[in-house]
Amino acid sequence: MSNIRTNYEKWYEGDSYYWGTEPADFCDELISLCPPSCEKKVLDIGCGEGKDAVYMASKGYKVTAFDLTENGIRKTIRLAKENGVEINAYVDDINTFETDEQFDIVYSTGTIQYLFDENKKLFFEKISRITRKNGFVFFNVFVEKPFLELPPDWDIEEKMWRSGELFSFFPDWKFIRIDETIFEDNSNGIPHYHCMDTIICKKII
Ligand SMILES: C[S@@+](CC[C@H](N)C(=O)[O-])C[C@H]1O[C@@H](n2cnc3c(N)ncnc32)[C@H](O)[C@@H]1O
């Protein structure tokens, strides 16, 4: 595994769930803004071990999810089976993924910072293309602050974004919520802080 691109491949080894199986609060915001039905399609970009994707499928959305890690996708498929839901889950790269489908909701948490600089413009054009009219984007990204240290579990290809940068890619969308928060995290056993920008927006035109 010398060409490994993300440490998550080894952090997701074994049977336990690195991130647990409880969905993020972000999912409940998504459900209240765009209530589920079997017609509504969700794309989860960087789904990890599938906790949010499986939760959304259990609420009735038709879910597609991808992550760079084989172990993450193996567990996403297992978690879906354990919960009696179906998900279209596969290994893919946020930098190069392609799809012919359109989605009512495009969702990504904790993953956008893996986009290489040279792919950002094309990525957001793609997001606009694959989101249906009146569909929603739910995204967050880690942001650099001069007074915060780099987190101890910072990954190989992660790159901090500039404060507010994420919002600048959606000038023609209706903003439902944008914010920036600093929070404590203990994901690898060492308490540390993150700054995160979040956007929820709707494609009107
Ligand atoms: C902080 S975790 C978030 C996982 C999941 N969204 C969650 O909230 O549990 C970041 C995820 O990005 C994935 N990742 C890293 N590089 C990626 C890439 N180039 N394309 C897609 N996913 C990537 C990692 O494997 C990991 O699952």
The ligand as an SDF file (V2000), in Angstrom:
LIG
                    3D

 27 29  0  0  0  0  0  0  0  0999 V2000
  -13.4490   13.4610    7.5720 C   0  0  0  0  0  0  0  0  0  0  0  0
  -13.8810   12.0090    6.6350 S   0  0  0  0  0  0  0  0  0  0  0  0
  -15.6350   12.2470    6.4430 C   0  0  0  0  0  0  0  0  0  0  0  0
  -16.3680   10.9820    6.1010 C   0  0  0  0  0  0  0  0  0  0  0  0
  -17.8910   11.0640    6.0970 C   0  0  0  0  0  0  0  0  0  0  0  0
  -18.4000   12.1030    5.2130 N   0  0  0  0  0  0  0  0  0  0  0  0
  -18.4160   11.2560    7.5020 C   0  0  0  0  0  0  0  0  0  0  0  0
  -18.8310   12.3790    7.8400 O   0  0  0  0  0  0  0  0  0  0  0  0
  -18.3890   10.2880    8.2680 O   0  0  0  0  0  0  0  0  0  0  0  0
  -13.2020   12.3960    5.0250 C   0  0  0  0  0  0  0  0  0  0  0  0
  -13.4910   11.3340    3.9810 C   0  0  0  0  0  0  0  0  0  0  0  0
  -12.9720   11.7570    2.7050 O   0  0  0  0  0  0  0  0  0  0  0  0
  -12.5300   10.5890    2.0280 C   0  0  0  0  0  0  0  0  0  0  0  0
  -11.6310   10.9800    0.9380 N   0  0  0  0  0  0  0  0  0  0  0  0
  -10.3250   11.3290    0.9950 C   0  0  0  0  0  0  0  0  0  0  0  0
   -9.8780   11.6720   -0.2180 N   0  0  0  0  0  0  0  0  0  0  0  0
  -10.9270   11.5380   -1.0750 C   0  0  0  0  0  0  0  0  0  0  0  0
  -11.0870   11.7340   -2.4730 C   0  0  0  0  0  0  0  0  0  0  0  0
  -10.0710   12.1620   -3.2290 N   0  0  0  0  0  0  0  0  0  0  0  0
  -12.2810   11.4670   -3.0210 N   0  0  0  0  0  0  0  0  0  0  0  0
  -13.3160   11.0240   -2.2650 C   0  0  0  0  0  0  0  0  0  0  0  0
  -13.2190   10.8270   -0.9210 N   0  0  0  0  0  0  0  0  0  0  0  0
  -12.0470   11.0880   -0.3410 C   0  0  0  0  0  0  0  0  0  0  0  0
  -11.8660    9.7750    3.1330 C   0  0  0  0  0  0  0  0  0  0  0  0
  -11.6960    8.4400    2.7710 O   0  0  0  0  0  0  0  0  0  0  0  0
  -12.8510    9.9880    4.2790 C   0  0  0  0  0  0  0  0  0  0  0  0
  -13.8470    9.0010    4.2820 O   0  0  0  0  0  0  0  0  0  0  0  0
  1  2  1  0
  2  3  1  0
  2 10  1  0
  3  4  1  0
  4  5  1  0
  5  6  1  0
  5  7  1  0
  7  8  2  0
  7  9  1  0
 10 11  1  0
 11 12  1  0
 11 26  1  0
 12 13  1  0
 13 14  1  0
 13 24  1  0
 14 15  1  0
 14 23  1  0
 15 16  2  0
 16 17  1  0
 17 18  1  0
 17 23  2  0
 18 19  1  0
 18 20  2  0
 20 21  1  0
 21 22  2  0
 22 23  1  0
 24 25  1  0
 24 26  1  0
 26 27  1  0
M  CHG  2   2   1   9  -1
M  END
$$$$
